[in-house]
């Protein structure tokens, strides 16, 4: 299992949002498409904005704590037909409880509670990518000037790469001004 951090949020000209996660000790990234409301909630937590009233994620965290539980970590544990799945791991009365979650909701909780975000190896193997290889942070002119000696590591097979190529196209279309 790999520890991840929320690297950034991106938005393209059509208003689609993607959350970029990065290995904490490594160079692979994950791109997870998310809805606008969840992107806003993640941005609030990333920027450490104080909100006057509890948001839904605050309510969830407060309820777990009031019931005597502790949220320990988030695990991104599956990827099936382009959809990522996550679990929120909670300790309560000496038991470990796993709650199914959308990764975007789990990230808001992880950022709020400052808890680890973990990702199972099979998900990284299916969808992990080198950010530099997808040229997210380069202009088109810089991309054309790039030489072929760039590390082309890809843990995916050709079939998985073809299925996820829509993500690469989407990432290439993102507005990189954060």
C-alpha positions in Angstrom: 0.0 0.0 0.0 1.2 3.5 -0.9 0.6 6.7 1.0 -0.8 9.5 -1.1 -1.2 13.3 -0.8 -3.7 15.6 -2.6 -1.4 17.2 -5.1 -3.9 19.6 -6.8 -7.3 20.2 -8.2 -7.7 21.0 -11.9 -10.5 22.3 -14.0 -10.8 22.3 -17.8 -12.7 24.8 -20.1 -15.8 22.6 -19.9 -15.9 22.9 -16.1 -14.9 19.3 -15.4 -12.8 18.8 -12.3 -10.1 16.3 -11.5 -8.3 15.7 -8.3 -4.6 14.8 -8.7 -3.1 12.5 -6.0 0.6 11.9 -5.7 2.6 9.2 -4.0 4.0 10.7 -0.8 7.3 8.9 -1.4 7.3 8.3 -5.1 6.5 9.9 -8.4 3.3 8.2 -9.5 0.0 10.1 -9.6 -3.7 9.3 -9.8 -6.2 11.4 -11.6 -9.8 11.1 -10.2 -12.7 12.9 -11.8 -14.9 14.6 -9.2 -18.0 16.7 -9.0 -18.0 20.5 -8.5 -19.4 20.3 -4.9 -16.7 17.9 -3.8 -14.0 19.9 -5.6 -15.2 23.0 -3.6 -15.1 21.1 -0.3 -11.6 19.8 -1.1 -10.4 23.3 -2.0 -11.8 24.7 1.3 -9.8 22.1 3.2 -6.6 22.5 1.1 -6.7 26.2 1.7 -7.6 25.8 5.4 -10.6 28.1 5.1 -12.7 28.5 8.2 -16.4 28.0 7.6 -18.9 29.6 9.9 -21.2 26.6 10.0 -20.4 22.9 9.8 -20.4 21.4 6.3 -21.6 17.9 5.6 -18.1 16.4 6.0 -17.7 18.3 9.3 -21.0 16.8 10.5 -19.8 13.3 9.6 -16.5 13.8 11.5 -18.2 15.4 14.5 -20.7 12.5 14.7 -18.0 9.9 14.6 -16.0 11.7 17.4 -19.2 12.2 19.6 -20.0 8.5 19.3 -16.5 7.7 20.6 -14.9 6.8 17.3 -11.7 7.9 15.6 -11.2 8.2 11.9 -7.8 6.6 11.2 -7.2 6.6 7.5 -8.6 6.6 4.0 -7.9 3.8 1.6 -8.4 3.9 -2.2 -9.0 0.3 -2.6 -10.4 -0.4 -6.1 -10.7 0.9 -9.7 -13.4 -0.7 -11.8 -14.4 0.5 -15.3 -12.9 4.0 -14.6 -14.5 4.4 -11.2 -12.4 4.7 -8.1 -13.6 3.3 -4.8 -12.5 4.2 -1.3 -13.0 3.3 2.3 -12.9 5.4 5.5 -11.3 3.4 8.3 -12.7 4.1 11.8 -11.9 2.7 15.2 -14.9 2.3 17.5 -15.1 0.3 20.7 -12.0 -1.6 19.9 -13.1 -2.6 16.5 -12.0 -1.4 13.1 -14.9 -0.4 10.8 -14.6 0.2 7.1 -17.2 2.5 5.5 -17.5 2.7 1.7 -17.0 6.1 0.3 -16.4 8.1 -2.9 -12.8 9.1 -3.0 -13.7 12.8 -3.2 -15.6 12.6 0.1 -12.9 10.6 1.7 -10.3 13.2 0.7 -12.2 16.0 2.3 -12.3 14.0 5.5 -8.6 13.1 5.3 -7.7 16.8 4.8 -9.9 17.9 7.6 -8.7 15.3 10.1 -5.1 15.3 8.8 -5.1 11.5 8.4 -3.2 9.3 6.0 -4.5 8.7 2.5 -3.5 5.2 1.4 -3.8 3.5 -2.0 -3.6 -0.2 -2.7 -0.9 -1.4 -5.1 -3.3 -2.8 -7.7 -4.9 0.7 -8.2 -1.5 2.4 -8.7 -0.6 -0.4 -11.1 -3.8 0.1 -13.1 -4.0 3.9 -13.2 -0.8 5.4 -11.9 1.1 7.8 -14.2 4.1 10.0 -14.2 2.8 13.5 -14.2 5.7 14.8 -16.3 5.0 12.2 -18.9 1.5 13.5 -19.4 2.8 17.0 -19.7 0.2 18.6 -17.4 2.5 21.4 -16.4 4.1 22.2 -19.7 3.0 24.5 -22.6 2.4 22.9 -26.0 5.7 24.5 -27.2 7.7 22.9 -24.4 6.0 19.6 -25.2 7.1 19.7 -28.8 10.7 20.4 -27.8 10.8 17.5 -25.4 13.2 14.7 -26.3 12.4 11.0 -26.5 14.7 10.1 -23.6 12.0 10.9 -21.1 11.3 8.0 -18.7 8.3 6.2 -20.1 7.5 4.0 -17.2 4.0 2.7 -17.2 2.9 0.0 -14.8 -0.2 -0.7 -17.0 -0.7 -3.2 -19.8 -1.7 -1.9 -23.2 -5.3 -2.8 -22.7 -5.6 -0.8 -19.4 -3.6 2.1 -21.0 -6.1 2.3 -23.9 -9.1 2.2 -21.5 -7.7 5.0 -19.4 -6.5 7.1 -22.4 -9.7 9.3 -22.0 -8.1 10.4 -18.7 -4.9 11.5 -20.5 -6.9 13.4 -23.0 -8.9 15.1 -20.2 -5.7 15.9 -18.3 -4.1 17.4 -21.4 -7.1 19.7 -21.7 -6.9 21.1 -18.2 -6.3 24.7 -17.4 -3.2 24.5 -15.3 -3.5 27.9 -13.6 -4.4 26.9 -10.0 
